[in-house]
Amino acid sequence: MGTATFIDILLAILLPPLGVFLRYGCGVEFWICLVLTLLGYLPGIIYALYVLTK
């Protein structure tokens, strides 16, 4: 399942942009996750889990 920890996955489910931010900072991954979360909560979660576990 990659190198994602339990805390990373939990944050990705509760607050997707925060989980991605803590791993990648203010990079492209964070902004994509933020936009997807604003458009719909579920796409933000799916993208955050994908990015953290790839």
PDB file of N, CA, C and O in Angstrom:
ATOM      1  N   MET A   1       0.810  -1.190   0.000  1.00  0.00           N
ATOM      2  CA  MET A   1       0.000   0.000   0.000  1.00  0.00           C
ATOM      3  C   MET A   1       0.856   1.258   0.000  1.00  0.00           C
ATOM      4  O   MET A   1       0.349   2.311   0.386  1.00  0.00           O
ATOM      5  N   GLY A   2       2.047   1.221  -0.384  1.00  0.00           N
ATOM      6  CA  GLY A   2       2.905   2.403  -0.427  1.00  0.00           C
ATOM      7  C   GLY A   2       3.463   2.744   0.938  1.00  0.00           C
ATOM      8  O   GLY A   2       3.545   1.896   1.826  1.00  0.00           O
ATOM      9  N   THR A   3       3.845   3.999   1.088  1.00  0.00           N
ATOM     10  CA  THR A   3       4.482   4.416   2.327  1.00  0.00           C
ATOM     11  C   THR A   3       3.569   5.291   3.187  1.00  0.00           C
ATOM     12  O   THR A   3       4.045   5.939   4.119  1.00  0.00           O
ATOM     13  N   ALA A   4       2.287   5.320   2.894  1.00  0.00           N
ATOM     14  CA  ALA A   4       1.362   6.142   3.676  1.00  0.00           C
ATOM     15  C   ALA A   4       1.163   5.534   5.059  1.00  0.00           C
ATOM     16  O   ALA A   4       0.999   4.323   5.204  1.00  0.00           O
ATOM     17  N   THR A   5       1.180   6.385   6.058  1.00  0.00           N
ATOM     18  CA  THR A   5       0.955   5.923   7.417  1.00  0.00           C
ATOM     19  C   THR A   5      -0.533   5.997   7.744  1.00  0.00           C
ATOM     20  O   THR A   5      -1.318   6.566   6.985  1.00  0.00           O
ATOM     21  N   PHE A   6      -0.903   5.433   8.851  1.00  0.00           N
ATOM     22  CA  PHE A   6      -2.289   5.455   9.293  1.00  0.00           C
ATOM     23  C   PHE A   6      -2.780   6.891   9.480  1.00  0.00           C
ATOM     24  O   PHE A   6      -3.912   7.211   9.116  1.00  0.00           O
ATOM     25  N   ILE A   7      -1.943   7.747  10.039  1.00  0.00           N
ATOM     26  CA  ILE A   7      -2.318   9.145  10.262  1.00  0.00           C
ATOM     27  C   ILE A   7      -2.548   9.853   8.933  1.00  0.00           C
ATOM     28  O   ILE A   7      -3.503  10.619   8.798  1.00  0.00           O
ATOM     29  N   ASP A   8      -1.681   9.604   7.946  1.00  0.00           N
ATOM     30  CA  ASP A   8      -1.864  10.212   6.623  1.00  0.00           C
ATOM     31  C   ASP A   8      -3.200   9.810   6.017  1.00  0.00           C
ATOM     32  O   ASP A   8      -3.914  10.650   5.471  1.00  0.00           O
ATOM     33  N   ILE A   9      -3.534   8.546   6.112  1.00  0.00           N
ATOM     34  CA  ILE A   9      -4.789   8.055   5.533  1.00  0.00           C
ATOM     35  C   ILE A   9      -5.979   8.634   6.285  1.00  0.00           C
ATOM     36  O   ILE A   9      -6.972   9.018   5.667  1.00  0.00           O
ATOM     37  N   LEU A  10      -5.895   8.700   7.599  1.00  0.00           N
ATOM     38  CA  LEU A  10      -6.981   9.258   8.397  1.00  0.00           C
ATOM     39  C   LEU A  10      -7.211  10.730   8.049  1.00  0.00           C
ATOM     40  O   LEU A  10      -8.353  11.160   7.891  1.00  0.00           O
ATOM     41  N   LEU A  11      -6.136  11.496   7.931  1.00  0.00           N
ATOM     42  CA  LEU A  11      -6.266  12.902   7.552  1.00  0.00           C
ATOM     43  C   LEU A  11      -6.808  13.048   6.139  1.00  0.00           C
ATOM     44  O   LEU A  11      -7.576  13.970   5.864  1.00  0.00           O
ATOM     45  N   ALA A  12      -6.418  12.148   5.236  1.00  0.00           N
ATOM     46  CA  ALA A  12      -6.905  12.206   3.858  1.00  0.00           C
ATOM     47  C   ALA A  12      -8.406  11.958   3.802  1.00  0.00           C
ATOM     48  O   ALA A  12      -9.082  12.467   2.908  1.00  0.00           O
ATOM     49  N   ILE A  13      -8.928  11.194   4.732  1.00  0.00           N
ATOM     50  CA  ILE A  13     -10.366  10.935   4.747  1.00  0.00           C
ATOM     51  C   ILE A  13     -11.115  12.091   5.417  1.00  0.00           C
ATOM     52  O   ILE A  13     -12.178  12.495   4.944  1.00  0.00           O
ATOM     53  N   LEU A  14     -10.576  12.620   6.504  1.00  0.00           N
ATOM     54  CA  LEU A  14     -11.265  13.690   7.232  1.00  0.00           C
ATOM     55  C   LEU A  14     -11.120  15.050   6.545  1.00  0.00           C
ATOM     56  O   LEU A  14     -12.113  15.741   6.320  1.00  0.00           O
ATOM     57  N   LEU A  15      -9.895  15.428   6.215  1.00  0.00           N
ATOM     58  CA  LEU A  15      -9.597  16.707   5.554  1.00  0.00           C
ATOM     59  C   LEU A  15      -8.566  16.447   4.440  1.00  0.00           C
ATOM     60  O   LEU A  15      -7.362  16.576   4.662  1.00  0.00           O
ATOM     61  N   PRO A  16      -9.039  16.089   3.267  1.00  0.00           N
ATOM     62  CA  PRO A  16      -8.116  15.678   2.202  1.00  0.00           C
ATOM     63  C   PRO A  16      -6.982  16.665   1.899  1.00  0.00           C
ATOM     64  O   PRO A  16      -5.836  16.231   1.790  1.00  0.00           O
ATOM     65  N   PRO A  17      -7.245  17.967   1.757  1.00  0.00           N
ATOM     66  CA  PRO A  17      -6.121  18.862   1.456  1.00  0.00           C
ATOM     67  C   PRO A  17      -5.055  18.903   2.564  1.00  0.00           C
ATOM     68  O   PRO A  17      -3.866  19.053   2.280  1.00  0.00           O
ATOM     69  N   LEU A  18      -5.483  18.770   3.812  1.00  0.00           N
ATOM     70  CA  LEU A  18      -4.523  18.788   4.916  1.00  0.00           C
ATOM     71  C   LEU A  18      -3.601  17.577   4.867  1.00  0.00           C
ATOM     72  O   LEU A  18      -2.394  17.699   5.078  1.00  0.00           O
ATOM     73  N   GLY A  19      -4.170  16.414   4.589  1.00  0.00           N
ATOM     74  CA  GLY A  19      -3.341  15.217   4.478  1.00  0.00           C
ATOM     75  C   GLY A  19      -2.298  15.327   3.391  1.00  0.00           C
ATOM     76  O   GLY A  19      -1.151  14.919   3.577  1.00  0.00           O
ATOM     77  N   VAL A  20      -2.696  15.882   2.244  1.00  0.00           N
ATOM     78  CA  VAL A  20      -1.759  16.050   1.127  1.00  0.00           C
ATOM     79  C   VAL A  20      -0.757  17.152   1.450  1.00  0.00           C
ATOM     80  O   VAL A  20       0.421  17.024   1.115  1.00  0.00           O
ATOM     81  N   PHE A  21      -1.198  18.231   2.094  1.00  0.00           N
ATOM     82  CA  PHE A  21      -0.303  19.326   2.443  1.00  0.00           C
ATOM     83  C   PHE A  21       0.814  18.871   3.377  1.00  0.00           C
ATOM     84  O   PHE A  21       1.970  19.258   3.204  1.00  0.00           O
ATOM     85  N   LEU A  22       0.468  18.055   4.360  1.00  0.00           N
ATOM     86  CA  LEU A  22       1.488  17.603   5.311  1.00  0.00           C
ATOM     87  C   LEU A  22       2.538  16.727   4.646  1.00  0.00           C
ATOM     88  O   LEU A  22       3.670  16.663   5.126  1.00  0.00           O
ATOM     89  N   ARG A  23       2.198  16.056   3.565  1.00  0.00           N
ATOM     90  CA  ARG A  23       3.157  15.208   2.871  1.00  0.00           C
ATOM     91  C   ARG A  23       3.944  15.970   1.807  1.00  0.00           C
ATOM     92  O   ARG A  23       5.155  15.784   1.687  1.00  0.00           O
ATOM     93  N   TYR A  24       3.267  16.833   1.027  1.00  0.00           N
ATOM     94  CA  TYR A  24       3.893  17.471  -0.140  1.00  0.00           C
ATOM     95  C   TYR A  24       4.059  18.978  -0.028  1.00  0.00           C
ATOM     96  O   TYR A  24       4.674  19.581  -0.907  1.00  0.00           O
ATOM     97  N   GLY A  25       3.545  19.602   1.000  1.00  0.00           N
ATOM     98  CA  GLY A  25       3.630  21.055   1.099  1.00  0.00           C
ATOM     99  C   GLY A  25       2.668  21.714   0.126  1.00  0.00           C
ATOM    100  O   GLY A  25       1.652  21.123  -0.240  1.00  0.00           O
ATOM    101  N   CYS A  26       2.977  22.929  -0.293  1.00  0.00           N
ATOM    102  CA  CYS A  26       2.090  23.677  -1.193  1.00  0.00           C
ATOM    103  C   CYS A  26       2.387  23.377  -2.653  1.00  0.00           C
ATOM    104  O   CYS A  26       2.394  24.285  -3.484  1.00  0.00           O
ATOM    105  N   GLY A  27       2.628  22.137  -2.965  1.00  0.00           N
ATOM    106  CA  GLY A  27       2.909  21.757  -4.349  1.00  0.00           C
ATOM    107  C   GLY A  27       1.636  21.587  -5.153  1.00  0.00           C
ATOM    108  O   GLY A  27       0.533  21.856  -4.678  1.00  0.00           O
ATOM    109  N   VAL A  28       1.815  21.137  -6.370  1.00  0.00           N
ATOM    110  CA  VAL A  28       0.711  20.914  -7.299  1.00  0.00           C
ATOM    111  C   VAL A  28      -0.291  19.909  -6.737  1.00  0.00           C
ATOM    112  O   VAL A  28      -1.496  20.061  -6.939  1.00  0.00           O
ATOM    113  N   GLU A  29       0.187  18.894  -6.040  1.00  0.00           N
ATOM    114  CA  GLU A  29      -0.708  17.887  -5.473  1.00  0.00           C
ATOM    115  C   GLU A  29      -1.712  18.513  -4.509  1.00  0.00           C
ATOM    116  O   GLU A  29      -2.892  18.162  -4.509  1.00  0.00           O
ATOM    117  N   PHE A  30      -1.227  19.442  -3.689  1.00  0.00           N
ATOM    118  CA  PHE A  30      -2.099  20.106  -2.725  1.00  0.00           C
ATOM    119  C   PHE A  30      -3.188  20.908  -3.423  1.00  0.00           C
ATOM    120  O   PHE A  30      -4.357  20.824  -3.048  1.00  0.00           O
ATOM    121  N   TRP A  31      -2.815  21.684  -4.435  1.00  0.00           N
ATOM    122  CA  TRP A  31      -3.789  22.534  -5.114  1.00  0.00           C
ATOM    123  C   TRP A  31      -4.827  21.715  -5.876  1.00  0.00           C
ATOM    124  O   TRP A  31      -6.004  22.074  -5.900  1.00  0.00           O
ATOM    125  N   ILE A  32      -4.401  20.626  -6.495  1.00  0.00           N
ATOM    126  CA  ILE A  32      -5.350  19.748  -7.181  1.00  0.00           C
ATOM    127  C   ILE A  32      -6.331  19.171  -6.156  1.00  0.00           C
ATOM    128  O   ILE A  32      -7.537  19.136  -6.401  1.00  0.00           O
ATOM    129  N   CYS A  33      -5.824  18.729  -5.034  1.00  0.00           N
ATOM    130  CA  CYS A  33      -6.672  18.154  -3.992  1.00  0.00           C
ATOM    131  C   CYS A  33      -7.636  19.205  -3.445  1.00  0.00           C
ATOM    132  O   CYS A  33      -8.804  18.903  -3.203  1.00  0.00           O
ATOM    133  N   LEU A  34      -7.167  20.414  -3.252  1.00  0.00           N
ATOM    134  CA  LEU A  34      -8.024  21.478  -2.728  1.00  0.00           C
ATOM    135  C   LEU A  34      -9.170  21.775  -3.695  1.00  0.00           C
ATOM    136  O   LEU A  34     -10.320  21.891  -3.273  1.00  0.00           O
ATOM    137  N   VAL A  35      -8.867  21.899  -4.979  1.00  0.00           N
ATOM    138  CA  VAL A  35      -9.901  22.180  -5.973  1.00  0.00           C
ATOM    139  C   VAL A  35     -10.898  21.031  -6.046  1.00  0.00           C
ATOM    140  O   VAL A  35     -12.107  21.262  -6.091  1.00  0.00           O
ATOM    141  N   LEU A  36     -10.402  19.794  -6.059  1.00  0.00           N
ATOM    142  CA  LEU A  36     -11.307  18.652  -6.111  1.00  0.00           C
ATOM    143  C   LEU A  36     -12.192  18.574  -4.870  1.00  0.00           C
ATOM    144  O   LEU A  36     -13.362  18.203  -4.963  1.00  0.00           O
ATOM    145  N   THR A  37     -11.643  18.919  -3.718  1.00  0.00           N
ATOM    146  CA  THR A  37     -12.432  18.898  -2.486  1.00  0.00           C
ATOM    147  C   THR A  37     -13.494  19.993  -2.508  1.00  0.00           C
ATOM    148  O   THR A  37     -14.607  19.788  -2.024  1.00  0.00           O
ATOM    149  N   LEU A  38     -13.159  21.139  -3.060  1.00  0.00           N
ATOM    150  CA  LEU A  38     -14.149  22.212  -3.153  1.00  0.00           C
ATOM    151  C   LEU A  38     -15.263  21.870  -4.145  1.00  0.00           C
ATOM    152  O   LEU A  38     -16.410  22.273  -3.954  1.00  0.00           O
ATOM    153  N   LEU A  39     -14.927  21.131  -5.197  1.00  0.00           N
ATOM    154  CA  LEU A  39     -15.929  20.721  -6.176  1.00  0.00           C
ATOM    155  C   LEU A  39     -16.805  19.592  -5.656  1.00  0.00           C
ATOM    156  O   LEU A  39     -17.966  19.467  -6.045  1.00  0.00           O
ATOM    157  N   GLY A  40     -16.256  18.790  -4.795  1.00  0.00           N
ATOM    158  CA  GLY A  40     -17.001  17.680  -4.218  1.00  0.00           C
ATOM    159  C   GLY A  40     -16.100  16.956  -3.241  1.00  0.00           C
ATOM    160  O   GLY A  40     -14.935  16.692  -3.535  1.00  0.00           O
ATOM    161  N   TYR A  41     -16.638  16.640  -2.090  1.00  0.00           N
ATOM    162  CA  TYR A  41     -15.817  16.052  -1.034  1.00  0.00           C
ATOM    163  C   TYR A  41     -15.235  14.698  -1.429  1.00  0.00           C
ATOM    164  O   TYR A  41     -14.071  14.412  -1.148  1.00  0.00           O
ATOM    165  N   LEU A  42     -16.047  13.866  -2.082  1.00  0.00           N
ATOM    166  CA  LEU A  42     -15.599  12.518  -2.453  1.00  0.00           C
ATOM    167  C   LEU A  42     -14.441  12.534  -3.452  1.00  0.00           C
ATOM    168  O   LEU A  42     -13.491  11.775  -3.261  1.00  0.00           O
ATOM    169  N   PRO A  43     -14.465  13.361  -4.513  1.00  0.00           N
ATOM    170  CA  PRO A  43     -13.294  13.403  -5.402  1.00  0.00           C
ATOM    171  C   PRO A  43     -12.012  13.822  -4.682  1.00  0.00           C
ATOM    172  O   PRO A  43     -10.928  13.339  -5.008  1.00  0.00           O
ATOM    173  N   GLY A  44     -12.136  14.712  -3.711  1.00  0.00           N
ATOM    174  CA  GLY A  44     -10.971  15.131  -2.931  1.00  0.00           C
ATOM    175  C   GLY A  44     -10.393  13.983  -2.122  1.00  0.00           C
ATOM    176  O   GLY A  44      -9.174  13.828  -2.041  1.00  0.00           O
ATOM    177  N   ILE A  45     -11.259  13.179  -1.522  1.00  0.00           N
ATOM    178  CA  ILE A  45     -10.807  12.021  -0.741  1.00  0.00           C
ATOM    179  C   ILE A  45     -10.127  10.998  -1.651  1.00  0.00           C
ATOM    180  O   ILE A  45      -9.056  10.484  -1.329  1.00  0.00           O
ATOM    181  N   ILE A  46     -10.753  10.711  -2.779  1.00  0.00           N
ATOM    182  CA  ILE A  46     -10.191   9.718  -3.703  1.00  0.00           C
ATOM    183  C   ILE A  46      -8.820  10.159  -4.188  1.00  0.00           C
ATOM    184  O   ILE A  46      -7.880   9.364  -4.209  1.00  0.00           O
ATOM    185  N   TYR A  47      -8.702  11.424  -4.580  1.00  0.00           N
ATOM    186  CA  TYR A  47      -7.403  11.917  -5.059  1.00  0.00           C
ATOM    187  C   TYR A  47      -6.360  11.911  -3.950  1.00  0.00           C
ATOM    188  O   TYR A  47      -5.214  11.531  -4.188  1.00  0.00           O
ATOM    189  N   ALA A  48      -6.732  12.322  -2.752  1.00  0.00           N
ATOM    190  CA  ALA A  48      -5.784  12.350  -1.636  1.00  0.00           C
ATOM    191  C   ALA A  48      -5.282  10.936  -1.328  1.00  0.00           C
ATOM    192  O   ALA A  48      -4.085  10.733  -1.127  1.00  0.00           O
ATOM    193  N   LEU A  49      -6.180   9.974  -1.291  1.00  0.00           N
ATOM    194  CA  LEU A  49      -5.762   8.591  -1.025  1.00  0.00           C
ATOM    195  C   LEU A  49      -4.863   8.082  -2.134  1.00  0.00           C
ATOM    196  O   LEU A  49      -3.878   7.393  -1.868  1.00  0.00           O
ATOM    197  N   TYR A  50      -5.191   8.411  -3.371  1.00  0.00           N
ATOM    198  CA  TYR A  50      -4.357   7.994  -4.503  1.00  0.00           C
ATOM    199  C   TYR A  50      -2.951   8.583  -4.393  1.00  0.00           C
ATOM    200  O   TYR A  50      -1.960   7.869  -4.546  1.00  0.00           O
ATOM    201  N   VAL A  51      -2.871   9.886  -4.128  1.00  0.00           N
ATOM    202  CA  VAL A  51      -1.563  10.551  -4.061  1.00  0.00           C
ATOM    203  C   VAL A  51      -0.731  10.011  -2.898  1.00  0.00           C
ATOM    204  O   VAL A  51       0.476   9.815  -3.039  1.00  0.00           O
ATOM    205  N   LEU A  52      -1.364   9.774  -1.762  1.00  0.00           N
ATOM    206  CA  LEU A  52      -0.613   9.335  -0.586  1.00  0.00           C
ATOM    207  C   LEU A  52      -0.178   7.864  -0.678  1.00  0.00           C
ATOM    208  O   LEU A  52       0.801   7.478  -0.040  1.00  0.00           O
ATOM    209  N   THR A  53      -0.876   7.051  -1.448  1.00  0.00           N
ATOM    210  CA  THR A  53      -0.534   5.642  -1.511  1.00  0.00           C
ATOM    211  C   THR A  53       0.198   5.229  -2.778  1.00  0.00           C
ATOM    212  O   THR A  53       0.596   4.072  -2.906  1.00  0.00           O
ATOM    213  N   LYS A  54       0.384   6.153  -3.717  1.00  0.00           N
ATOM    214  CA  LYS A  54       1.060   5.779  -4.968  1.00  0.00           C
ATOM    215  C   LYS A  54       2.527   5.540  -4.788  1.00  0.00           C
ATOM    216  O   LYS A  54       3.223   5.219  -5.752  1.00  0.00           O
TER     217      LYS A  54
END
